[in-house]
Amino acid sequence: METNNLIELNNVTKKFLVGDGEFTALSNINLQFSKGEFSGLIGPSGSGKTTLLNLIGALDDTSEGSIEINGKNIANNSDEDSALLRNEHIGFIFQSYNLLPVYSIYENVEFPLLLQKLPKAQRKEMVMQALKWVGLEDIADKKTSQISGGQAQRVAIARSIVKKPQIILADEPTANLDSANAYKVMDILKKLNEELGITFIFSSHDSKVIKYLKRVISLEDGKVVNDEKK
């Protein structure tokens, strides 16, 4: 049966070993995300937001349950399959930017494309298009160690979208930004969602992020306690 769901989580549980026992970070999560959604996981620290984002991004494995992306269960992927999934279909935005300071803005954005072994001319076109989306095409040669926090997060956004992934996972993307830059970043991400149809899933407790979301999924103690579309 054809479905519009891009991501499906079925009875997902994640446990971590702690000393002689175990800690249940997520318990029996059932969620579906449609193509083109602009949604977010919200809740206090320790509620399971980042853990859930990491599972969807194939950065970690589930303890129980399944996660399907494009109809394929990724819960027990090999490391190679998970890397291929991330390389081809998923972009990440982190609160700490994770940029390489000795390289230029251009080189940081180009990095994901090197993994795809694309021709140089094609890479250049894609990088400059991504930088144009975030308004940094005029300073592409500048080192990332020489730019502001707001600009650094825009470089991180460009890096996440350069390969035009189906999904972007954003973990506290405004945590290190002042209000003006936070709103600027969210405006950019909203535009990318609307014009490119990328599915966004945020992890955040920032009210500036939450006001932009079209769907808010509240987590508490590793469980979904509310799921509301605006």
N, C-alpha and C positions, 0 to 999 in steps of 0.2 A: 504494500500500500504506500503510495507516494505521500511524503510528509514535508512540511516546510521547516521542520526542526533541523537545525544545523548541529546542535549539541544536545545530547540526552544523558542525564545521570540517573541511574536506577539503583536504589538502595545502597548508595555509596557510603562506606564507613572507612575512616582512617584512624589507625592506632599507632602509637609510638611506644617503644620500650623505654621505661623510666626506672632505673635501678633494677629491682627484682620484679617489678610489676609493669603495667602498661597504662598509658594515658590515651583516652579516646578523644581525638581532636574533632572528628566529624562523626555523626551518627545517623545512618539511614537517610541520606539526602536523596531526594527525588526532584529533579528540575529539568526543564526543557528550555532551550534558547533558540529562537527563530532567526533566520537570516536577516541581517540588517538591524538587529536589536541594539539599543543603547541603554544598557542595564547595569546595575551595580549591586555588590554585596556590601552591606553595611552592618555595623555592630562594634562593640567595644573591643579593645585589645584582648586577644585570647579567645575570641568567639569562633574562629575557624576561617575567617575571610581569606587570608593569604594561603592557608593550606588548601582550600578549595580551588583557588586560582591556580596553584601549582599543579594540582591533579588534572585540571582541564588543559593546562599547558604541557602536559606530559613531562613535567619536571620531577614528578614523584609518582609512585604507584599506589593504587588503592589497597586497603586491607581486605575489603569485601565490596561486592557490587561491580557494576560496569559503567563505563563512560563511552558513549558513541559519538564520533565526529564524522559527519558525512556517512552515517550508517555503519561505520566500522568501529568495533570495540577496541579502544586503545589501552584499557586497564592493564593488560599484561603484555604490552608491546616489548620487544627487545629494545636495547639501548639504541641500536641502529635505526629501527623503525621510528622510535620516538624522536630522534634527531632529524630524520627525514620529514616527519610531520611538522615539527617546529620550523624547519628550514623552508618548507613549501607553503604552509597554510597559516602559521601563527606568528604574530608580532608581539613584542613585549615592551612595556614602558614601566620603568622602575623609579621609585622615589629618589634613589641615589644617582640616577642618570646612567651610571656604568659606562661612561665615555673613556676613550683612551687619550690621556692628556697630551702626549707627545705627537699626536697626529692631528691633521687638520679636520675641520668640520666635514669637508668632502670625503676624506678617507674614512672617518667614523661612519658616515652614512653608507659608504660603498661596501663596508665590511660584509654584511649579509649576502651581498651579490657575489662576492668572491667565492663563497661556499657553493654557489650555484654554477660556478664556472661559465659565466656569461661572457660574450665578447666585450672588449674594452669600450667600443663605441656605444654598445647597448647599455652598458653599465653607466656611462657618463650621462646618457639621455635620462635614464631612470633616476639617478642621483640628483641631477639638476631639477627634474620635475618635483621630486620629493622636497627639495630645499625651497622651491618656489611655493609649494603648498604652505610652508611654515614661515615664509618671508625672510629666508636667510640666504638666498641665492647670491646676493652681492658680497657676502663675506665668506664664501665657501673655502677660501684658502687660509683662513685664520685658524690658529691653533685653538683647540677647545679649552686649553688652560688659560686663555686670554679673554674668555667671554663670561657674561653674567649668568646667574643661576637660571633666570628666565630663558635666556638664549640656549643654555645647555639643555633644558628640558625640551625646547623646540627641536634641537638637534636629535635628541632621543626619540621624539615623535617622528621626525623625518626618517630616522633609521628603522623605526618599526613599520613604516608604511611603504618603504622604498620598493619592496617586492610585491606590493599590493596583496597582502594576505587576506584570507577570508575573515580572520579573527584577530582582534588586538586585545590583549589582557593588560590592564593598567593597574598596578599596585601602588596605591597612595600617590598618584602622579603630581599632586599639588602640595604635598607635605612640606617641601622645602622652599616653597614660593610665597612671596607676599601676595596680598589680595589682588592687586592689579595684574600681576603675571599669572596668577591662578585663573582668573577669569579669561585672560587672553588665551591660555592653553586650552581651557574648556571650550571656548568659541571655535578654536581650530579643530578640536576633536569632533565637535558636533557637526561642523561643516564636512569633515571627511566622512563621517557616518552618513550624512544626507546625500552627498554627491558621489561617493564611491561605493556605498552600500556595505561598508565593512561592519561586521558585528563587533561591538565593544562590550566588554565586561570589566567593570571597575571593582576594586576593593578599596573602600574608603570610609572614614567617619567624618569627613570634611563637609560641612553644610554647603560650601560653595560648589562642590562636586554634585552633591545630592540634588540640588535644585535643577540641574540640567538633565538628570536621569529620566528616562521614560518608563522605567521599571525599577522598583526598589525591593530587594530581597534582604530581609533582616535576619541575621544570625545571632544566636545566643547559646553559649555553651555547646557549640558544635551542631546545633539543630536550626532548621529554618522555622522561625516563629511568625513570619509574615511575608507575603509575596504580593506586591501591589503594583498595578500598572496605572500610570497617570493619564 
